[in-house]
Amino acid sequence: MDDNQLEVPTSFSHLYATPSGRLSIARAELHDRYELCEDLSQMLTEKASEMLHRLGVAESDVVERIQRGLEGEGSPVTPPEARWVVCRLAELLGWDFPAGLPAEPPAEGQ
């Protein structure tokens, strides 16, 4: 029985789903990974807003720069998680959904 009441969105679970639909990692690890990514996207909202105004670039440029940073060496997230984080970040900020990423935004509770 899982004591964790956290509901992981389907969009995040899909990052760890096998072709048969089973998870490729333990449910506890999935919860931990999701919490890390959700916290990261929440923490990056202020930084992204600051970058937008300080650099005077488009929202898509900010998202791309953050994604490149998250995919860099030493990042606490995997490249698929990095894509999820920037999609969630865009959603939190009410920005257009990043081009070239999955069609559905990672709405919390999906």
Secondary structure, 3 states (H helix, E strand, C coil): CCCCCCCCCHHHHHHHECCCCCECCCHHHHHHHHHHHHHHHHHHHHHHHHHHHHHCCCHHHHHHHHHHHHCCCCCCCCHHHHHHHHHHHHHHHCCCCCCCCCCCCCCCCC
